């Protein structure tokens, strides 16, 4: 699936990923390829992105590496949307 992570300042990441786990307001959840359409507000916590990821040097401070192919981004809230294998993570 294609993921964009967008903050008020910039687009922090764009690229193909295999899974995204986010802290939804009603509890954490994970989306994989071909997940049904969903829109959710986010609670503060960790967003985990899995896949062969390349993070731009200017934005590496927003992410933490866990293992070979998992990146964690701390979010203070925001919105997550998934539709037609395109996901957008709007973070505060």
N, CA, C and O atoms as a printed pandas DataFrame, in Angstrom:
     atom_number atom_name residue_name chain_id  residue_number  x_coord  y_coord  z_coord
0              1         N          UNK        A               1    0.844   -1.173    0.000
1              2        CA          UNK        A               1    0.000    0.000    0.000
2              3         C          UNK        A               1    0.885    1.230    0.000
3              4         O          UNK        A               1    2.049    1.172    0.395
4              5         N          UNK        A               2    0.326    2.338   -0.444
5              6        CA          UNK        A               2    1.067    3.593   -0.507
6              7         C          UNK        A               2    0.688    4.432    0.705
7              8         O          UNK        A               2   -0.497    4.609    0.990
8              9         N          UNK        A               3    1.684    4.950    1.423
9             10        CA          UNK        A               3    1.455    5.738    2.630
10            11         C          UNK        A               3    2.083    7.113    2.506
11            12         O          UNK        A               3    3.205    7.259    2.022
12            13         N          UNK        A               4    1.339    8.123    2.951
13            14        CA          UNK        A               4    1.876    9.471    3.125
14            15         C          UNK        A               4    1.704    9.835    4.588
15            16         O          UNK        A               4    0.637    9.618    5.162
16            17         N          UNK        A               5    2.753   10.388    5.199
17            18        CA          UNK        A               5    2.672   10.922    6.556
18            19         C          UNK        A               5    2.852   12.427    6.432
19            20         O          UNK        A               5    3.891   12.911    5.983
20            21         N          UNK        A               6    1.809   13.166    6.843
21            22        CA          UNK        A               6    1.778   14.604    6.639
22            23         C          UNK        A               6    1.628   15.306    7.986
23            24         O          UNK        A               6    0.745   14.970    8.777
24            25         N          UNK        A               7    2.499   16.283    8.238
25            26        CA          UNK        A               7    2.388   17.128    9.425
26            27         C          UNK        A               7    2.003   18.532    8.946
27            28         O          UNK        A               7    2.025   18.791    7.743
28            29         N          UNK        A               8    1.654   19.435    9.853
29            30        CA          UNK        A               8    1.349   20.808    9.417
30            31         C          UNK        A               8    2.530   21.488    8.719
31            32         O          UNK        A               8    2.329   22.395    7.912
32            33         N          UNK        A               9    3.749   21.062    9.022
33            34        CA          UNK        A               9    4.935   21.689    8.449
34            35         C          UNK        A               9    5.361   21.111    7.106
35            36         O          UNK        A               9    5.844   21.842    6.241
36            37         N          UNK        A              10    5.182   19.785    6.921
37            38        CA          UNK        A              10    5.733   19.150    5.724
38            39         C          UNK        A              10    5.182   17.743    5.548
39            40         O          UNK        A              10    4.563   17.190    6.457
40            41         N          UNK        A              11    5.411   17.175    4.380
41            42        CA          UNK        A              11    5.157   15.754    4.149
42            43         C          UNK        A              11    6.401   15.018    4.627
43            44         O          UNK        A              11    7.479   15.172    4.054
44            45         N          UNK        A              12    6.247   14.214    5.687
45            46        CA          UNK        A              12    7.382   13.561    6.328
46            47         C          UNK        A              12    7.810   12.277    5.630
47            48         O          UNK        A              12    8.980   11.896    5.689
48            49         N          UNK        A              13    6.869   11.609    4.971
49            50        CA          UNK        A              13    7.187   10.338    4.311
50            51         C          UNK        A              13    6.164   10.096    3.211
51            52         O          UNK        A              13    4.984   10.416    3.354
52            53         N          UNK        A              14    6.651    9.514    2.091
53            54        CA          UNK        A              14    5.801    9.018    1.008
54            55         C          UNK        A              14    6.443    7.747    0.510
55            56         O          UNK        A              14    7.643    7.725    0.235
56            57         N          UNK        A              15    5.666    6.685    0.388
57            58        CA          UNK        A              15    6.221    5.473   -0.178
58            59         C          UNK        A              15    5.392    4.240    0.079
59            60         O          UNK        A              15    4.378    4.284    0.775
60            61         N          UNK        A              16    5.836    3.142   -0.492
61            62        CA          UNK        A              16    5.171    1.848   -0.330
62            63         C          UNK        A              16    5.536    1.251    1.021
63            64         O          UNK        A              16    6.696    1.303    1.432
64            65         N          UNK        A              17    4.555    0.684    1.713
65            66        CA          UNK        A              17    4.757    0.021    2.999
66            67         C          UNK        A              17    3.956   -1.275    3.003
67            68         O          UNK        A              17    3.087   -1.478    2.155
68            69         N          UNK        A              18    4.251   -2.150    3.961
69            70        CA          UNK        A              18    3.508   -3.409    4.043
70            71         C          UNK        A              18    2.437   -3.393    5.125
71            72         O          UNK        A              18    1.457   -4.132    5.034
72            73         N          UNK        A              19    2.614   -2.549    6.163
73            74        CA          UNK        A              19    1.632   -2.474    7.240
74            75         C          UNK        A              19    1.790   -1.154    7.985
75            76         O          UNK        A              19    2.880   -0.586    8.058
76            77         N          UNK        A              20    0.669   -0.680    8.539
77            78        CA          UNK        A              20    0.676    0.528    9.363
78            79         C          UNK        A              20   -0.177    0.240   10.592
79            80         O          UNK        A              20   -1.318   -0.207   10.471
80            81         N          UNK        A              21    0.380    0.497   11.779
81            82        CA          UNK        A              21   -0.364    0.375   13.044
82            83         C          UNK        A              21   -0.438    1.765   13.658
83            84         O          UNK        A              21    0.573    2.460   13.764
84            85         N          UNK        A              22   -1.643    2.169   14.063
85            86        CA          UNK        A              22   -1.841    3.512   14.611
86            87         C          UNK        A              22   -2.664    3.454   15.894
87            88         O          UNK        A              22   -3.430    2.514   16.106
88            89         N          UNK        A              23   -2.501    4.471   16.753
89            90        CA          UNK        A              23   -3.280    4.535   17.995
90            91         C          UNK        A              23   -4.615    5.247   17.767
91            92         O          UNK        A              23   -4.709    6.460   17.959
92            93         N          UNK        A              24   -5.635    4.509   17.363
93            94        CA          UNK        A              24   -6.943    5.105   17.140
94            95         C          UNK        A              24   -7.589    5.549   18.444
95            96         O          UNK        A              24   -7.237    5.051   19.513
96            97         N          UNK        A              25   -8.527    6.479   18.361
97            98        CA          UNK        A              25   -9.232    6.971   19.555
98            99         C          UNK        A              25   -9.951    5.839   20.288
99           100         O          UNK        A              25  -10.070    5.882   21.512
100          101         N          UNK        A              26  -10.428    4.836   19.567
101          102        CA          UNK        A              26  -11.145    3.709   20.171
102          103         C          UNK        A              26  -10.237    2.499   20.396
103          104         O          UNK        A              26  -10.716    1.417   20.736
104          105         N          UNK        A              27   -8.936    2.677   20.207
105          106        CA          UNK        A              27   -7.969    1.593   20.375
106          107         C          UNK        A              27   -7.063    1.489   19.166
107          108         O          UNK        A              27   -7.414    1.932   18.073
108          109         N          UNK        A              28   -5.904    0.907   19.366
109          110        CA          UNK        A              28   -4.930    0.759   18.286
110          111         C          UNK        A              28   -5.436   -0.246   17.255
111          112         O          UNK        A              28   -6.158   -1.187   17.584
112          113         N          UNK        A              29   -5.041   -0.025   15.999
113          114        CA          UNK        A              29   -5.408   -0.963   14.946
114          115         C          UNK        A              29   -4.334   -0.952   13.870
115          116         O          UNK        A              29   -3.525   -0.029   13.778
116          117         N          UNK        A              30   -4.350   -2.005   13.056
117          118        CA          UNK        A              30   -3.374   -2.168   11.981
118          119         C          UNK        A              30   -4.103   -2.301   10.662
119          120         O          UNK        A              30   -5.176   -2.902   10.598
120          121         N          UNK        A              31   -3.525   -1.740    9.601
121          122        CA          UNK        A              31   -4.051   -1.935    8.250
122          123         C          UNK        A              31   -2.962   -2.564    7.394
123          124         O          UNK        A              31   -1.777   -2.264    7.535
124          125         N          UNK        A              32   -3.400   -3.443    6.506
125          126        CA          UNK        A              32   -2.527   -4.130    5.560
126          127         C          UNK        A              32   -3.018   -3.825    4.157
127          128         O          UNK        A              32   -4.010   -3.114    3.992
128          129         N          UNK        A              33   -2.344   -4.347    3.150
129          130        CA          UNK        A              33   -2.791   -4.180    1.771
130          131         C          UNK        A              33   -4.246   -4.604    1.627
131          132         O          UNK        A              33   -4.687   -5.576    2.241
132          133         N          UNK        A              34   -4.982   -3.864    0.811
133          134        CA          UNK        A              34   -6.376   -4.143    0.486
134          135         C          UNK        A              34   -7.322   -4.067    1.677
135          136         O          UNK        A              34   -8.380   -4.697    1.663
136          137         N          UNK        A              35   -6.961   -3.311    2.702
137          138        CA          UNK        A              35   -7.849   -3.098    3.853
138          139         C          UNK        A              35   -9.073   -2.308    3.395
139          140         O          UNK        A              35   -8.990   -1.510    2.461
140          141         N          UNK        A              36  -10.188   -2.530    4.046
141          142        CA          UNK        A              36  -11.397   -1.771    3.746
142          143         C          UNK        A              36  -11.163   -0.292    4.043
143          144         O          UNK        A              36  -10.306    0.062    4.853
144          145         N          UNK        A              37  -11.924    0.551    3.387
145          146        CA          UNK        A              37  -11.816    1.997    3.612
146          147         C          UNK        A              37  -12.110    2.308    5.074
147          148         O          UNK        A              37  -13.023    1.737    5.670
148          149         N          UNK        A              38  -11.316    3.229    5.651
149          150        CA          UNK        A              38  -11.480    3.598    7.054
150          151         C          UNK        A              38  -10.978    5.026    7.249
151          152         O          UNK        A              38  -10.023    5.462    6.606
152          153         N          UNK        A              39  -11.642    5.735    8.147
153          154        CA          UNK        A              39  -11.178    7.042    8.609
154          155         C          UNK        A              39  -11.265    7.003   10.124
155          156         O          UNK        A              39  -12.291    6.607   10.677
156          157         N          UNK        A              40  -10.185    7.416   10.810
157          158        CA          UNK        A              40  -10.164    7.380   12.273
158          159         C          UNK        A              40   -9.385    8.563   12.813
159          160         O          UNK        A              40   -8.361    8.953   12.252
160          161         N          UNK        A              41   -9.875    9.130   13.904
161          162        CA          UNK        A              41   -9.070   10.115   14.623
162          163         C          UNK        A              41   -8.071    9.344   15.475
163          164         O          UNK        A              41   -8.319    8.200   15.855
164          165         N          UNK        A              42   -6.948    9.974   15.770
165          166        CA          UNK        A              42   -5.862    9.305   16.483
166          167         C          UNK        A              42   -5.688    9.863   17.885
167          168         O          UNK        A              42   -5.890   11.052   18.131
168          169         N          UNK        A              43   -5.313    8.987   18.788
169          170        CA          UNK        A              43   -4.925    9.365   20.141
170          171         C          UNK        A              43   -3.406    9.516   20.161
171          172         O          UNK        A              43   -2.732    9.005   19.266
172          173         N          UNK        A              44   -2.856   10.201   21.152
173          174        CA          UNK        A              44   -1.398   10.259   21.269
174          175         C          UNK        A              44   -0.813    8.851   21.416
175          176         O          UNK        A              44   -1.392    8.006   22.099
176          177         N          UNK        A              45    0.315    8.602   20.786
177          178        CA          UNK        A              45    0.961    7.295   20.874
178          179         C          UNK        A              45    1.929    7.087   19.731
179          180         O          UNK        A              45    2.440    8.044   19.149
180          181         N          UNK        A              46    2.178    5.825   19.415
181          182        CA          UNK        A              46    3.141    5.450   18.387
182          183         C          UNK        A              46    2.436    4.936   17.143
183          184         O          UNK        A              46    1.511    4.128   17.227
184          185         N          UNK        A              47    2.878    5.407   16.002
185          186        CA          UNK        A              47    2.469    4.851   14.719
186          187         C          UNK        A              47    3.623    3.989   14.234
187          188         O          UNK        A              47    4.751    4.471   14.128
188          189         N          UNK        A              48    3.358    2.725   13.940
189          190        CA          UNK        A              48    4.407    1.823   13.466
190          191         C          UNK        A              48    4.207    1.561   11.980
191          192         O          UNK        A              48    3.121    1.183   11.540
192          193         N          UNK        A              49    5.272    1.769   11.218
193          194        CA          UNK        A              49    5.242    1.599    9.782
194          195         C          UNK        A              49    6.205    0.478    9.431
195          196         O          UNK        A              49    7.373    0.512    9.819
196          197         N          UNK        A              50    5.718   -0.518    8.698
197          198        CA          UNK        A              50    6.551   -1.662    8.340
198          199         C          UNK        A              50    6.775   -1.703    6.843
199          200         O          UNK        A              50    5.871   -1.423    6.055
200          201         N          UNK        A              51    7.990   -2.054    6.462
201          202        CA          UNK        A              51    8.360   -2.175    5.062
202          203         C          UNK        A              51    9.794   -1.725    4.852
203          204         O          UNK        A              51   10.461   -1.298    5.795
204          205         N          UNK        A              52   10.260   -1.817    3.639
205          206        CA          UNK        A              52   11.595   -1.343    3.268
206          207         C          UNK        A              52   11.493    0.167    3.078
207          208         O          UNK        A              52   11.136    0.635    1.997
208          209         N          UNK        A              53   11.807    0.934    4.133
209          210        CA          UNK        A              53   11.541    2.366    4.144
210          211         C          UNK        A              53   12.807    3.189    3.991
211          212         O          UNK        A              53   13.868    2.833    4.502
212          213         N          UNK        A              54   12.673    4.290    3.282
213          214        CA          UNK        A              54   13.740    5.275    3.166
214          215         C          UNK        A              54   13.185    6.599    3.655
215          216         O          UNK        A              54   12.264    7.156    3.057
216          217         N          UNK        A              55   13.752    7.102    4.750
217          218        CA          UNK        A              55   13.314    8.365    5.331
218          219         C          UNK        A              55   14.295    9.459    4.912
219          220         O          UNK        A              55   15.508    9.289    5.026
220          221         N          UNK        A              56   13.773   10.564    4.434
221          222        CA          UNK        A              56   14.600   11.710    4.060
222          223         C          UNK        A              56   15.384   12.192    5.275
223          224         O          UNK        A              56   14.840   12.261    6.377
224          225         N          UNK        A              57   16.644   12.520    5.085
225          226        CA          UNK        A              57   17.503   12.957    6.196
226          227         C          UNK        A              57   16.903   14.127    6.977
227          228         O          UNK        A              57   17.091   14.212    8.191
228          229         N          UNK        A              58   16.196   15.017    6.314
229          230        CA          UNK        A              58   15.622   16.189    6.979
230          231         C          UNK        A              58   14.552   15.813    7.998
231          232         O          UNK        A              58   14.249   16.605    8.891
232          233         N          UNK        A              59   13.967   14.598    7.876
233          234        CA          UNK        A              59   12.863   14.202    8.744
234          235         C          UNK        A              59   13.175   13.014    9.644
235          236         O          UNK        A              59   12.285   12.528   10.342
236          237         N          UNK        A              60   14.420   12.535    9.644
237          238        CA          UNK        A              60   14.777   11.362   10.454
238          239         C          UNK        A              60   14.541   11.568   11.946
239          240         O          UNK        A              60   14.322   10.598   12.671
240          241         N          UNK        A              61   14.580   12.807   12.416
241          242        CA          UNK        A              61   14.371   13.061   13.841
242          243         C          UNK        A              61   12.933   12.780   14.280
243          244         O          UNK        A              61   12.673   12.670   15.479
244          245         N          UNK        A              62   11.992   12.662   13.336
245          246        CA          UNK        A              62   10.603   12.359   13.654
246          247         C          UNK        A              62   10.352   10.865   13.820
247          248         O          UNK        A              62    9.272   10.462   14.253
248          249         N          UNK        A              63   11.352   10.033   13.476
249          250        CA          UNK        A              63   11.179    8.587   13.442
250          251         C          UNK        A              63   12.238    7.879   14.277
251          252         O          UNK        A              63   13.321    8.416   14.513
252          253         N          UNK        A              64   11.912    6.662   14.722
253          254        CA          UNK        A              64   12.845    5.795   15.429
254          255         C          UNK        A              64   12.837    4.434   14.738
255          256         O          UNK        A              64   11.771    3.884   14.462
256          257         N          UNK        A              65   14.013    3.894   14.462
257          258        CA          UNK        A              65   14.131    2.573   13.831
258          259         C          UNK        A              65   13.940    1.484   14.872
259          260         O          UNK        A              65   14.529    1.552   15.951
260          261         N          UNK        A              66   13.117    0.468   14.563
261          262        CA          UNK        A              66   12.959   -0.728   15.397
262          263         C          UNK        A              66   13.105   -1.937   14.493
263          264         O          UNK        A              66   12.197   -2.243   13.720
264          265         N          UNK        A              67   14.205   -2.613   14.574
265          266        CA          UNK        A              67   14.424   -3.750   13.687
266          267         C          UNK        A              67   14.802   -3.284   12.296
267          268         O          UNK        A              67   15.023   -2.095   12.063
268          269         N          UNK        A              68   14.875   -4.237   11.369
269          270        CA          UNK        A              68   15.331   -3.922   10.015
270          271         C          UNK        A              68   14.304   -3.188    9.173
271          272         O          UNK        A              68   14.672   -2.411    8.291
272          273         N          UNK        A              69   13.023   -3.418    9.428
273          274        CA          UNK        A              69   12.037   -2.813    8.538
274          275         C          UNK        A              69   10.824   -2.230    9.256
275          276         O          UNK        A              69    9.722   -2.230    8.706
276          277         N          UNK        A              70   11.011   -1.740   10.465
277          278        CA          UNK        A              70    9.928   -1.085   11.194
278          279         C          UNK        A              70   10.397    0.280   11.677
279          280         O          UNK        A              70   11.463    0.411   12.279
280          281         N          UNK        A              71    9.592    1.278   11.405
281          282        CA          UNK        A              71    9.862    2.648   11.828
282          283         C          UNK        A              71    8.723    3.088   12.742
283          284         O          UNK        A              71    7.559    2.787   12.476
284          285         N          UNK        A              72    9.052    3.795   13.812
285          286        CA          UNK        A              72    8.048    4.294   14.738
286          287         C          UNK        A              72    8.045    5.818   14.692
287          288         O          UNK        A              72    9.096    6.456   14.753
288          289         N          UNK        A              73    6.865    6.381   14.586
289          290        CA          UNK        A              73    6.694    7.834   14.645
290          291         C          UNK        A              73    5.776    8.139   15.820
291          292         O          UNK        A              73    4.706    7.542   15.939
292          293         N          UNK        A              74    6.174    9.049   16.677
293          294        CA          UNK        A              74    5.318    9.455   17.784
294          295         C          UNK        A              74    4.313   10.472   17.278
295          296         O          UNK        A              74    4.668   11.423   16.582
296          297         N          UNK        A              75    3.055   10.262   17.635
297          298        CA          UNK        A              75    2.019   11.201   17.224
298          299         C          UNK        A              75    1.327   11.761   18.460
299          300         O          UNK        A              75    1.162   11.064   19.461
300          301         N          UNK        A              76    0.931   13.010   18.382
301          302        CA          UNK        A              76    0.201   13.661   19.472
302          303         C          UNK        A              76   -1.282   13.720   19.163
303          304         O          UNK        A              76   -2.030   14.440   19.824
304          305         N          UNK        A              77   -1.701   12.985   18.184
305          306        CA          UNK        A              77   -3.072   12.993   17.708
306          307         C          UNK        A              77   -3.043   13.207   16.209
307          308         O          UNK        A              77   -1.975   13.334   15.611
308          309         N          UNK        A              78   -4.210   13.247   15.609
309          310        CA          UNK        A              78   -4.298   13.448   14.174
310          311         C          UNK        A              78   -5.416   12.614   13.588
311          312         O          UNK        A              78   -6.394   12.291   14.262
312          313         N          UNK        A              79   -5.256   12.268   12.308
313          314        CA          UNK        A              79   -6.275   11.515   11.576
314          315         C          UNK        A              79   -5.584   10.505   10.670
315          316         O          UNK        A              79   -4.507   10.763   10.132
316          317         N          UNK        A              80   -6.224    9.350   10.512
317          318        CA          UNK        A              80   -5.727    8.324    9.597
318          319         C          UNK        A              80   -6.837    8.008    8.614
319          320         O          UNK        A              80   -7.999    7.866    8.997
320          321         N          UNK        A              81   -6.472    7.899    7.335
321          322        CA          UNK        A              81   -7.448    7.546    6.309
322          323         C          UNK        A              81   -6.845    6.492    5.392
323          324         O          UNK        A              81   -5.685    6.593    4.991
324          325         N          UNK        A              82   -7.646    5.474    5.062
325          326        CA          UNK        A              82   -7.218    4.415    4.140
326          327         C          UNK        A              82   -8.331    4.218    3.125
327          328         O          UNK        A              82   -9.492    4.044    3.497
328          329         N          UNK        A              83   -7.978    4.245    1.827
329          330        CA          UNK        A              83   -8.958    4.034    0.771
330          331         C          UNK        A              83   -8.221    3.585   -0.486
331          332         O          UNK        A              83   -7.262    4.232   -0.907
332          333         N          UNK        A              84   -8.658    2.493   -1.080
333          334        CA          UNK        A              84   -8.067    1.982   -2.327
334          335         C          UNK        A              84   -6.559    1.796   -2.243
335          336         O          UNK        A              84   -5.828    2.184   -3.154
336          337         N          UNK        A              85   -6.097    1.204   -1.153
337          338        CA          UNK        A              85   -4.678    0.920   -0.939
338          339         C          UNK        A              85   -3.811    2.176   -0.851
339          340         O          UNK        A              85   -2.598    2.106   -1.049
340          341         N          UNK        A              86   -4.418    3.311   -0.559
341          342        CA          UNK        A              86   -3.709    4.562   -0.297
342          343         C          UNK        A              86   -4.043    5.002    1.117
343          344         O          UNK        A              86   -5.213    5.156    1.468
344          345         N          UNK        A              87   -3.017    5.202    1.923
345          346        CA          UNK        A              87   -3.208    5.620    3.322
346          347         C          UNK        A              87   -2.568    6.976    3.533
347          348         O          UNK        A              87   -1.497    7.271    3.003
348          349         N          UNK        A              88   -3.254    7.799    4.326
349          350        CA          UNK        A              88   -2.698    9.105    4.699
350          351         C          UNK        A              88   -2.777    9.210    6.208
351          352         O          UNK        A              88   -3.834    9.016    6.807
352          353         N          UNK        A              89   -1.640    9.519    6.813
353          354        CA          UNK        A              89   -1.544    9.722    8.250
354          355         C          UNK        A              89   -1.266   11.198    8.475
355          356         O          UNK        A              89   -0.154   11.673    8.242
356          357         N          UNK        A              90   -2.294   11.929    8.935
357          358        CA          UNK        A              90   -2.144   13.347    9.266
358          359         C          UNK        A              90   -1.789   13.423   10.734
359          360         O          UNK        A              90   -2.594   13.037   11.581
360          361         N          UNK        A              91   -0.597   13.914   11.059
361          362        CA          UNK        A              91   -0.149   13.961   12.454
362          363         C          UNK        A              91   -0.042   15.397   12.950
363          364         O          UNK        A              91    0.296   16.315   12.203
364          365         N          UNK        A              92   -0.341   15.557   14.232
365          366        CA          UNK        A              92   -0.212   16.867   14.876
366          367         C          UNK        A              92    1.175   17.042   15.431
367          368         O          UNK        A              92    1.480   18.083   16.012
